[in-house]
Amino acid sequence: MPFYILDSNIWIDLSQGKIACSDITGRTTVKVALAPFTLTELMRGIVKGGETYFQRNRSMVKCMASCDILELPKVFIYKTLWNVAGGVSKVQPGHYKTLLEMVTSSGSHKQFLRLAEAPRSVWKRMSELDSIHEGVLDKELRSLVKLAKGASVKTLHVNMARTNSLSGIIPEPDSFQEKFSAAIEFLRSCVIQVRRGANALKNNRGLYVDNQLFFYLAAPDAVIVSNEDFSGEIKVSPQKNRIIKFSDFLLL
């Protein structure tokens, strides 16, 4: 059965009342999954939104309650390549489930932060989530700039395969490219954009999060739902057919 991974822009539309929860999770025949990086983006919005927007954000999170939560992209990649489960990260889907429960069980923004930052919580730095996430984006986008300056676009999949080795064993590059074709093609496009002068650090900080989503398309039943148009970046990968608009999702 296909499962649909909704980009953060869809969930933001829900929080703003542009769409209803029933549009997303109201059908038993449609399975929706949550990606960790999308949740991080939304959670930092909840933290920044404060008390003013907490109740509408809480309604959005309540809508997520029935959704499965995916593993982190790195964990998913290693599981796909090596059948290694969980060992490459201490952060598990259950941690995100607990975070969602903290939001839904809180009557106020203040109470949510108090729960998240309790002594035994794994989310003790919730108030700093925005700056932490921005720091991750800075690091990854600087790596993209470095990659654009030094790496061969044609052999990008070889470099990526090397970064996902296990105990010194490197996955076969062509097989790696086949499994993660959409993510690699998108990254190639990003590298070319940076070489042509695009300033991703300043003008397109969402590139990294978008790229992380496309790795999940290695699962043959995964479908990405987004209101962004990626047809200019992903043209060749057969996985492009599993990137759909929300209007198409409504027709399922």
Helices and strands as residue ranges (DSSP letters): E 3-6, H 8-15, H 21-25, E 31-34, H 36-49, H 54-64, E 68-69, H 73-82, H 93-104, H 109-116, G 126-128, H 129-150, H 156-162, H 173-179, H 181-195, H 200-203, H 207-215, G 216-218, E 222-225, G 238-242, E 243-244, H 246-249
